[in-house]
Amino acid sequence: MEKRVKVLISLASAVAFTLAMSTTSRGQNLLTDPGAEMEISAPNPNPTGVPGWASFGGAGFLTTGAAHSGTNVIVTPGGTGGYSVPGAYQVFAATAGQPFTLSGWVYTPNLLVSNSNDFAILQLSFFSGAPPNNYAGAPGLNVVGVNVGTPIGPTDATVPLPQGVWTYVSVTASGVNAGLNHVNSVGAYVLGINADANATFYFDDLTLTTVPEPSSLVLVLSGLVGLVTFGWKKRHV
């Protein structure tokens, strides 16, 4: 009987460890160079999955005393205005129903014109292509983002952005399958919508986190239920 108890304790420890590891994985930042301090860039498009920030539309790294921490930020410049939509992104494997949270700090050195359509976006875009193999060439599925600034017709997904104030924002979303197009990847994007030339935005201290797939959690919980049932039966034999 004592041997059975020891086995039960060992199994319980294993399940507890698995649950702990699952919880820990939620807090792991998936992004490479999240604070832009190392200026790790990747090609755009990035078909070989090079770690780092792929950029477009004039976005890039900037060394500035206004950084939220350290000395660097990712900048999306206003340029001459006219919606050039600069941005940067990283891509990761994903599955349908797997929730991701993209968070970070946003700043503008300029005064944004009210209701001007000048705003930054933290955005999660889901694709059917699997990274690193041509994910962007595959059909896009759902896109979810949070607007930071002065978009025309602001919605519940809009956060005000005062001049010279670092503002924390976060967006959480899950990929959704569409017919034969299944979710295989997620892009974490920072974007600048620049109707006007002064719509310059800084991004710093970004995080992308996820939780285990629902199927994985079900397996862990099933194991725990089985363990409890096993212990109960042994005690009542």
C-alpha positions as CSV (number, residue, x, y, z in Angstrom):
1,M,0.0,0.0,0.0
2,E,2.8,2.4,0.9
3,K,4.4,1.8,-2.5
4,R,1.2,2.7,-4.2
5,V,1.0,5.9,-2.2
6,K,4.6,6.8,-3.4
7,V,3.6,6.1,-7.0
8,L,0.5,8.3,-6.6
9,I,2.6,11.2,-5.1
10,S,5.1,10.9,-8.0
11,L,2.3,11.0,-10.6
12,A,0.7,14.0,-8.8
13,S,4.1,15.8,-8.8
14,A,4.4,15.2,-12.6
15,V,1.0,16.6,-13.3
16,A,1.6,19.6,-11.1
17,F,4.9,20.2,-12.9
18,T,3.2,20.1,-16.3
19,L,0.6,22.6,-15.2
20,A,3.3,24.9,-13.8
21,M,5.1,24.7,-17.1
22,S,1.9,25.5,-19.0
23,T,1.4,28.5,-16.8
24,T,5.0,29.7,-17.2
25,S,4.7,29.5,-21.0
26,R,2.0,32.1,-20.9
27,G,4.4,34.8,-19.7
28,Q,7.2,34.0,-22.2
29,N,7.8,36.8,-24.7
30,L,7.9,35.4,-28.2
31,L,9.3,38.5,-29.8
32,T,13.0,38.9,-30.8
33,D,14.5,42.2,-29.7
34,P,11.2,43.5,-28.1
35,G,12.8,46.8,-27.0
36,A,14.7,47.4,-30.3
37,E,17.9,47.7,-28.3
38,M,19.8,45.3,-30.5
39,E,18.3,46.5,-33.8
40,I,17.7,43.0,-35.0
41,S,16.1,43.3,-38.4
42,A,14.7,40.6,-40.8
43,P,13.9,40.8,-44.5
44,N,10.5,41.7,-45.8
45,P,9.1,39.2,-46.9
46,N,10.8,36.8,-44.6
47,P,10.4,33.3,-46.2
48,T,13.2,31.7,-44.2
49,G,12.0,32.8,-40.8
50,V,15.0,35.0,-39.8
51,P,14.4,36.3,-36.3
52,G,13.9,40.0,-35.9
53,W,11.8,42.9,-37.1
54,A,10.8,42.9,-40.8
55,S,9.8,46.5,-41.8
56,F,8.2,48.4,-44.6
57,G,7.1,51.9,-45.6
58,G,10.0,53.6,-43.9
59,A,9.6,52.1,-40.5
60,G,12.8,51.2,-38.6
61,F,14.9,51.6,-35.5
62,L,15.6,55.0,-33.9
63,T,17.9,56.0,-31.1
64,T,16.2,58.6,-28.9
65,G,16.3,60.0,-25.5
66,A,12.5,59.7,-25.5
67,A,12.6,55.8,-25.4
68,H,10.4,54.2,-22.9
69,S,13.4,52.2,-21.6
70,G,16.9,51.9,-22.9
71,T,17.8,54.1,-25.9
72,N,16.0,52.6,-28.9
73,V,12.5,52.4,-30.3
74,I,10.7,51.2,-33.4
75,V,9.5,54.3,-35.3
76,T,6.8,54.6,-37.9
77,P,7.4,58.0,-39.5
78,G,4.7,60.4,-40.7
79,G,6.7,61.2,-43.8
80,T,4.7,63.5,-46.0
81,G,1.4,62.1,-44.8
82,G,-1.0,60.5,-47.3
83,Y,-1.3,57.1,-45.8
84,S,2.0,55.4,-46.6
85,V,1.3,53.1,-43.5
86,P,4.8,52.2,-42.3
87,G,5.1,49.2,-40.0
88,A,7.1,46.3,-38.7
89,Y,6.2,42.8,-37.8
90,Q,7.3,39.3,-36.7
91,V,5.6,36.0,-37.5
92,F,5.0,32.8,-35.5
93,A,3.3,29.5,-35.8
94,A,-0.3,29.4,-34.5
95,T,-3.4,27.3,-34.5
96,A,-7.1,28.1,-34.6
97,G,-8.4,29.1,-31.2
98,Q,-5.0,29.7,-29.7
99,P,-5.1,33.1,-28.0
100,F,-2.3,35.6,-28.4
101,T,-1.8,38.9,-26.6
102,L,0.3,41.7,-28.1
103,S,1.1,44.5,-25.7
104,G,3.5,47.4,-25.6
105,W,4.0,51.2,-25.2
106,V,3.2,53.8,-27.8
107,Y,4.4,57.4,-28.0
108,T,4.1,60.4,-30.4
109,P,6.5,63.3,-30.2
110,N,3.9,65.5,-32.1
111,L,0.5,66.9,-31.3
112,L,-2.0,64.8,-33.3
113,V,-4.9,66.7,-35.0
114,S,-8.3,65.7,-33.5
115,N,-10.3,63.4,-35.6
116,S,-7.5,63.4,-38.2
117,N,-7.0,59.7,-38.9
118,D,-3.6,59.8,-37.4
119,F,-3.1,56.7,-35.2
120,A,-0.8,53.8,-34.4
121,I,-2.0,50.2,-34.4
122,L,-1.0,47.1,-32.5
123,Q,-2.4,44.3,-34.7
124,L,-2.6,40.5,-34.7
125,S,-3.1,39.1,-38.2
126,F,-3.7,35.4,-38.8
127,F,-2.7,33.5,-42.0
128,S,-3.2,30.0,-43.4
129,G,0.5,29.8,-44.5
130,A,2.9,28.1,-42.0
131,P,6.1,30.0,-41.1
132,P,8.7,30.2,-42.4
133,N,7.3,29.0,-45.7
134,N,5.6,31.8,-47.5
135,Y,3.0,32.6,-44.8
136,A,2.3,36.0,-46.3
137,G,1.6,34.5,-49.7
138,A,-1.2,32.4,-48.2
139,P,-4.8,33.6,-47.6
140,G,-5.2,36.0,-44.7
141,L,-7.9,35.0,-42.2
142,N,-8.9,37.3,-39.3
143,V,-7.3,40.6,-38.2
144,V,-7.7,42.2,-34.8
145,G,-6.0,45.4,-33.6
146,V,-6.2,48.3,-31.2
147,N,-6.0,51.9,-32.5
148,V,-3.9,54.4,-30.5
149,G,-4.4,58.1,-31.5
150,T,-7.1,60.1,-33.3
151,P,-8.9,57.9,-35.9
152,I,-11.9,59.2,-37.6
153,G,-15.0,57.7,-35.9
154,P,-13.2,56.3,-32.9
155,T,-14.5,53.0,-31.6
156,D,-14.2,50.9,-28.4
157,A,-10.9,49.7,-29.8
158,T,-9.4,53.2,-29.7
159,V,-7.0,54.5,-27.1
160,P,-6.2,58.3,-26.9
161,L,-2.5,59.2,-27.4
162,P,-1.5,62.5,-25.8
163,Q,1.7,64.2,-27.2
164,G,4.8,63.2,-25.4
165,V,3.2,60.5,-23.1
166,W,4.0,56.8,-23.3
167,T,0.7,54.9,-23.4
168,Y,0.3,51.2,-22.7
169,V,-2.0,49.2,-25.0
170,S,-2.8,45.6,-25.5
171,V,-4.8,43.4,-27.8
172,T,-5.8,39.7,-27.5
173,A,-7.1,37.6,-30.4
174,S,-7.4,34.0,-31.6
175,G,-7.2,32.8,-35.2
176,V,-10.3,31.5,-36.9
177,N,-10.4,28.9,-39.7
178,A,-12.3,29.7,-42.8
179,G,-13.4,26.7,-44.8
180,L,-10.4,24.9,-46.1
181,N,-8.1,27.7,-45.0
182,H,-6.8,26.8,-41.6
183,V,-4.8,29.0,-39.2
184,N,-1.1,28.2,-39.3
185,S,0.6,31.5,-38.4
186,V,0.2,34.8,-36.7
187,G,1.8,38.1,-37.4
188,A,2.4,40.6,-34.6
189,Y,2.4,44.1,-36.3
190,V,3.1,47.7,-35.2
191,L,1.7,50.2,-37.7
192,G,1.4,53.9,-38.3
193,I,-1.6,55.4,-40.1
194,N,-0.4,58.8,-41.2
195,A,-3.0,60.9,-42.9
196,D,-0.8,63.9,-41.8
197,A,3.0,64.4,-41.9
198,N,3.1,64.8,-38.1
199,A,1.8,61.3,-37.4
200,T,5.0,59.8,-36.2
201,F,4.8,57.0,-33.7
202,Y,7.3,55.2,-31.4
203,F,6.9,51.7,-30.1
204,D,8.9,50.2,-27.2
205,D,9.0,47.3,-24.8
206,L,6.6,45.1,-26.8
207,T,5.5,41.6,-25.8
208,L,3.7,38.8,-27.6
209,T,2.5,36.0,-25.4
210,T,0.3,32.9,-25.8
211,V,-1.1,30.0,-23.9
212,P,-1.0,26.3,-24.7
213,E,-3.3,25.0,-27.3
214,P,-6.7,24.0,-25.8
215,S,-6.0,20.4,-26.8
216,S,-2.9,20.4,-24.7
217,L,-4.7,21.7,-21.6
218,V,-7.4,19.1,-22.1
219,L,-4.8,16.4,-22.0
220,V,-3.2,17.7,-18.9
221,L,-6.5,18.1,-17.1
222,S,-7.6,14.6,-18.2
223,G,-4.4,13.2,-16.7
224,L,-5.2,15.0,-13.4
225,V,-8.8,13.6,-13.4
226,G,-7.5,10.1,-14.1
227,L,-4.9,10.4,-11.3
228,V,-7.6,11.5,-8.8
229,T,-9.8,8.6,-9.8
230,F,-7.0,6.2,-9.5
231,G,-6.2,7.4,-5.9
232,W,-9.8,7.2,-4.9
233,K,-10.3,3.7,-6.1
234,K,-7.2,2.5,-4.4
235,R,-8.3,4.0,-1.1
236,H,-11.6,2.2,-1.3
237,V,-10.5,-1.3,-2.3
